[in-house]
Amino acid sequence: MKTINDLRVKIFADGADKAGMMEMYAKPYIKGFTTNPTLMRKAGVIDYRAFAKEILQSIPDRPISFEVLSDEFDVMDRQAREISTWGSQVFVKIPITNTRREASYPLVGKLSEAGVKVNVTALLTLDQVTKVAECVAGGPPCYVSIFAGRVADTGNDPVPIMAKAVEILRSVPNAELIWASPRELLNIFQADEIGCHIITVTNDILKKLSLVGKDLEDFSLETVKMFYNDAHQAGYTL
């Protein structure tokens, strides 16, 4: 089994808790960061702009993605251009559609032509990947984020979809594919196996990296001990 240092896929930390982000920043294998409004709200962020700039001061040398907030494309355009000025390492997350199911392809193309580094987010289909690829081809560096975990949540295997997406983006060298919303540590190795460029991982999953390569017999014994100790400490009797 590969070790974390053998992986080709780049690991980005996904979160909006500053303490957790700084913990991950200290780890050399974390190559970038992603956030979203849901994670920020969960972390108790009040001032979006102030939080983003604080994080960028603390993490000045790795790519970080921040998302637009509007549901209107003209306002998304304005917000994206502002966000892009916050730092050279900033990528602007643009949702694949707005809440009315109106596709954001024209906006993505417009921003890419203007030199904005976009992270097109919430993709779940290969048709979306193909159309985004057409919009960003020849532009600045960009990310294409497929929420593979959500694909898996529907009972579909995300691996073939992600593998095909890698092939689609092979002709667009400025675009990198992100395996987003992973559900388990195994997804990191699956992403690496198919040649996916990046995987975004939460701190909870990253903390399991110490288990990679662990002897399964030992792990089995530790599990048995856990059940025994919990039953004993609970005072259960029969």
Summary of the structure (lengths in Angstrom):
residues: 238
radius of gyration: 19.7
end to end distance: 42.8
largest distance: 71.6
contacts: 725
relative contact order: 0.13
helix: 48%
strand: 18%
